Amino acid sequence: QVYLVESGGGSVQSGGSLKLSCAVSLLPIREACMAWFRQAPGKEREGIASIESDGATKYADSVKGRFAASKDNVKNMLYLQMNSLKPEDTGMYYCATSKYPWCSSLSAASEYKNWGPGTQVTVSS
């Protein structure tokens, strides 16, 4: 069964950086759309970044210019470099795969699957 595991979360000060990783098993990400989502307590899950099989990326306005998604097709790893972190970036971060070979809108979480267990990111002011 396809499964994803996130890592790299932690606690940082406002303005700091973190790099998250997502290890993907049994699915060649070179042929898939991958995405990052996050969820803060009491809020809905928010799609923040997606990356097509060819490497093309899209970002939510809330993180554009600060976060960068990338992948290593050989290692079958997905990454999310997060810079200039803000307290509002605090939450659980998840990686997932699209139900299709292409990426759906980041606002359509229901179109994604194989959710990882998540990794916590906490940004203090």
C-alpha positions as CSV (number, residue, x, y, z in Angstrom):
1,Q,0.0,0.0,0.0
2,V,1.3,3.5,-0.9
3,Y,2.2,5.5,2.2
4,L,3.9,8.8,2.9
5,V,5.8,9.9,6.0
6,E,6.7,13.5,6.8
7,S,9.6,14.7,8.8
8,G,11.6,17.8,9.6
9,G,9.1,19.7,11.7
10,G,10.1,21.5,14.9
11,S,9.9,24.8,16.8
12,V,11.5,28.0,15.4
13,Q,11.4,31.7,16.0
14,S,9.6,34.1,13.7
15,G,11.7,34.7,10.7
16,G,13.4,31.4,10.9
17,S,13.5,28.5,8.4
18,L,12.7,24.8,8.3
19,K,12.9,22.2,5.6
20,L,10.3,19.4,5.6
21,S,10.7,16.1,3.9
22,C,8.2,13.5,2.7
23,A,9.3,9.9,2.0
24,V,7.1,8.2,-0.4
25,S,6.8,4.4,-0.7
26,L,5.5,2.3,-3.5
27,L,4.6,5.2,-5.8
28,P,7.1,6.7,-8.2
29,I,6.7,10.4,-7.7
30,R,8.3,11.1,-11.1
31,E,4.9,10.1,-12.4
32,A,2.7,11.8,-9.8
33,C,1.5,15.1,-8.6
34,M,2.6,15.8,-5.0
35,A,1.3,18.4,-2.6
36,W,1.8,19.9,0.8
37,F,-1.1,20.9,3.1
38,R,-1.3,22.2,6.7
39,Q,-3.9,22.5,9.4
40,A,-3.9,24.8,12.4
41,P,-6.1,24.0,15.5
42,G,-9.7,25.0,14.8
43,K,-9.1,25.7,11.1
44,E,-9.7,23.8,7.9
45,R,-6.9,22.0,6.0
46,E,-5.1,24.4,3.7
47,G,-3.3,23.5,0.5
48,I,-0.1,25.4,0.4
49,A,2.0,23.9,-2.4
50,S,1.8,21.4,-5.3
51,I,4.4,20.0,-7.7
52,E,3.6,18.3,-11.0
53,S,5.4,15.3,-12.2
54,D,7.5,17.6,-14.5
55,G,8.5,19.8,-11.5
56,A,6.1,22.7,-12.1
57,T,5.0,24.2,-8.8
58,K,2.0,26.3,-7.5
59,Y,1.6,28.0,-4.2
60,A,-1.1,29.4,-2.0
61,D,-0.9,33.2,-1.6
62,S,-0.3,32.8,2.1
63,V,3.1,31.2,1.4
64,K,4.1,32.4,-2.0
65,G,7.6,33.9,-2.1
66,R,8.5,32.2,1.2
67,F,8.0,28.5,0.7
68,A,9.5,26.3,-2.1
69,A,8.5,22.8,-3.0
70,S,10.9,20.5,-4.7
71,K,11.5,16.8,-5.2
72,D,14.2,14.2,-5.9
73,N,12.8,11.5,-8.2
74,V,15.7,9.2,-7.6
75,K,15.3,9.2,-3.8
76,N,11.5,9.4,-4.2
77,M,11.5,12.3,-1.7
78,L,9.4,15.4,-1.6
79,Y,10.6,18.6,0.2
80,L,9.3,21.9,1.4
81,Q,11.7,24.7,2.2
82,M,10.1,27.2,4.5
83,N,11.7,30.6,5.0
84,S,10.7,33.8,6.8
85,L,8.3,31.8,9.0
86,K,5.5,33.5,10.8
87,P,3.5,32.5,13.8
88,E,0.5,32.0,11.5
89,D,2.5,29.2,9.8
90,T,2.1,27.1,12.9
91,G,0.3,23.8,12.3
92,M,0.5,20.2,11.3
93,Y,2.0,19.8,7.9
94,Y,1.0,16.9,5.6
95,C,2.1,15.6,2.2
96,A,-0.3,13.8,-0.1
97,T,-0.6,12.6,-3.7
98,S,-3.2,13.6,-6.3
99,K,-5.9,11.1,-7.2
100,Y,-4.9,11.9,-10.8
101,P,-1.6,12.1,-12.7
102,W,-2.0,15.9,-12.6
103,C,-2.4,18.3,-9.7
104,S,-5.9,19.5,-8.7
105,S,-6.5,22.9,-7.1
106,L,-4.9,23.4,-3.7
107,S,-8.3,24.3,-2.5
108,A,-9.6,20.8,-3.2
109,A,-8.2,18.6,-0.5
110,S,-10.7,15.9,-1.3
111,E,-8.9,15.4,-4.6
112,Y,-5.8,14.2,-2.8
113,K,-5.0,10.9,-1.1
114,N,-2.3,8.8,0.7
115,W,-2.0,11.4,3.5
116,G,1.0,11.1,5.7
117,P,0.7,11.3,9.5
118,G,2.0,14.9,9.5
119,T,4.8,16.7,11.2
120,Q,4.3,19.6,13.6
121,V,5.6,23.1,12.9
122,T,5.5,25.7,15.6
123,V,6.6,29.3,15.0
124,S,7.0,31.6,18.0
125,S,7.0,35.4,17.9
